Amino acid sequence: MATIKLNSYYPHLTERITMEVSDEIAVTLSIGGRLCDSYKRRKREHDECSLDGTPGFEADVTYPPLTPEEIMEQAEDRAALYAALDRLPPVQARRVYARFILGRSVGQIARAENVEERNVRETINKGLRGLKKYLDFSF
């Protein structure tokens, strides 16, 4: 049996906790940690680090990992959003989803559906008003 420090794997823990695990688990955790460190080192060595870059290495350092409570809150918010989207008419739901979840532009949506951009914008605005109504009612 090996003793590990849980704080090494769960940085959000505020107190120091140690745990006994089997040798196989300790080896697996050690290998995973080394692989992660190697990946980050390769990113630094190949100048893939940027404070301005979205997927940069600094995000690992500057943003603390989410706590379990924050993860649950995000999951609940996402579920409420999808439930509200389901209550919209199909065209509104499809266009709002494409615009804000998939990140497509109004022009891309209009071309894909072979309609005018003005119609897409109007439908998205109606859909957003409907989402606001459903989400305000839920919360």
C-alpha positions as CSV (number, residue, x, y, z in Angstrom):
1,M,0.0,0.0,0.0
2,A,1.2,3.5,-0.8
3,T,0.2,6.8,0.8
4,I,-0.7,9.7,-1.5
5,K,-1.6,13.3,-0.8
6,L,-5.0,14.1,-2.2
7,N,-4.2,17.8,-2.5
8,S,-1.8,16.9,-5.3
9,Y,-4.7,15.6,-7.4
10,Y,-7.5,17.9,-6.1
11,P,-6.0,21.4,-5.6
12,H,-9.4,22.8,-4.5
13,L,-9.1,20.9,-1.2
14,T,-8.3,23.3,1.7
15,E,-7.0,20.8,4.2
16,R,-4.2,18.4,3.8
17,I,-5.5,14.9,3.3
18,T,-3.6,11.7,2.8
19,M,-4.9,8.3,1.8
20,E,-3.7,4.8,1.5
21,V,-4.2,3.3,-2.0
22,S,-3.0,0.1,-3.7
23,D,0.4,0.2,-5.4
24,E,-1.3,-0.1,-8.8
25,I,-3.3,3.0,-8.3
26,A,-0.3,4.9,-7.0
27,V,1.7,4.0,-10.1
28,T,-1.1,5.0,-12.4
29,L,-1.5,8.4,-10.7
30,S,2.2,8.9,-10.8
31,I,2.4,8.1,-14.5
32,G,-0.6,10.4,-15.3
33,G,1.1,13.2,-13.4
34,R,4.3,12.8,-15.3
35,L,2.5,12.7,-18.6
36,C,0.7,15.9,-17.8
37,D,4.0,17.6,-16.7
38,S,5.7,16.4,-19.9
39,Y,2.8,17.8,-22.0
40,K,3.0,21.2,-20.3
41,R,6.8,21.2,-20.6
42,R,6.6,20.5,-24.4
43,K,4.1,23.3,-24.8
44,R,6.5,25.7,-23.1
45,E,9.5,24.5,-25.1
46,H,7.7,25.0,-28.4
47,D,6.5,28.5,-27.5
48,E,2.9,27.5,-27.4
49,C,2.4,29.5,-24.2
50,S,0.7,32.9,-24.5
51,L,-1.1,35.0,-22.0
52,D,-3.4,36.1,-24.8
53,G,-4.1,32.7,-26.2
54,T,-7.3,30.9,-25.3
55,P,-5.8,27.4,-25.0
56,G,-2.6,28.6,-23.5
57,F,-0.6,27.0,-20.7
58,E,-1.2,29.9,-18.4
59,A,-4.9,29.1,-18.1
60,D,-3.9,26.0,-16.0
61,V,-2.0,28.3,-13.7
62,T,-4.1,31.4,-13.6
63,Y,-7.5,29.8,-13.3
64,P,-8.0,27.5,-10.3
65,P,-9.8,24.2,-11.0
66,L,-13.6,24.2,-10.5
67,T,-14.8,22.9,-7.2
68,P,-17.4,20.1,-7.2
69,E,-20.1,22.7,-6.2
70,E,-19.2,24.9,-9.2
71,I,-19.3,21.9,-11.5
72,M,-22.8,20.9,-10.2
73,E,-24.0,24.5,-10.6
74,Q,-22.8,24.6,-14.2
75,A,-24.5,21.3,-14.9
76,E,-27.8,22.6,-13.4
77,D,-27.5,25.8,-15.4
78,R,-26.9,23.9,-18.6
79,A,-29.9,21.6,-17.9
80,A,-32.1,24.6,-17.3
81,L,-30.9,26.2,-20.5
82,Y,-31.6,23.1,-22.6
83,A,-35.0,22.7,-20.9
84,A,-35.8,26.3,-21.9
85,L,-34.6,25.7,-25.4
86,D,-36.9,22.6,-25.7
87,R,-39.9,24.8,-24.9
88,L,-39.1,27.1,-27.9
89,P,-40.6,26.5,-31.3
90,P,-38.3,24.3,-33.3
91,V,-37.1,27.0,-35.7
92,Q,-36.3,29.4,-32.9
93,A,-34.6,26.7,-30.9
94,R,-32.5,25.5,-33.8
95,R,-31.3,29.0,-34.7
96,V,-30.6,30.1,-31.1
97,Y,-28.7,26.9,-30.6
98,A,-26.7,27.3,-33.8
99,R,-25.9,31.0,-33.0
100,F,-24.9,30.8,-29.4
101,I,-24.0,27.2,-28.6
102,L,-22.4,26.2,-31.9
103,G,-21.0,29.8,-32.5
104,R,-22.3,30.1,-36.1
105,S,-22.8,33.6,-37.5
106,V,-26.2,34.8,-38.7
107,G,-24.9,34.7,-42.3
108,Q,-23.9,31.1,-41.9
109,I,-27.2,30.1,-40.5
110,A,-29.1,32.0,-43.3
111,R,-27.0,30.3,-46.0
112,A,-27.5,26.9,-44.5
113,E,-31.3,27.3,-44.3
114,N,-31.5,29.2,-47.5
115,V,-33.3,32.2,-45.9
116,E,-32.6,35.9,-45.5
117,E,-30.4,37.1,-42.7
118,R,-33.1,39.4,-41.5
119,N,-35.4,36.5,-40.9
120,V,-32.7,34.6,-38.9
121,R,-32.0,37.7,-36.8
122,E,-35.8,38.2,-36.0
123,T,-36.2,34.5,-35.2
124,I,-33.1,34.6,-32.9
125,N,-34.4,37.7,-31.1
126,K,-37.8,36.1,-30.6
127,G,-36.1,33.0,-29.3
128,L,-34.0,35.0,-26.9
129,R,-37.1,36.7,-25.5
130,G,-38.7,33.3,-25.1
131,L,-35.6,32.0,-23.3
132,K,-35.6,35.0,-21.0
133,K,-39.3,34.4,-20.2
134,Y,-38.8,30.7,-19.4
135,L,-35.6,31.2,-17.5
136,D,-37.0,34.1,-15.4
137,F,-40.0,31.9,-14.6
138,S,-37.8,29.0,-13.6
139,F,-35.5,31.0,-11.3
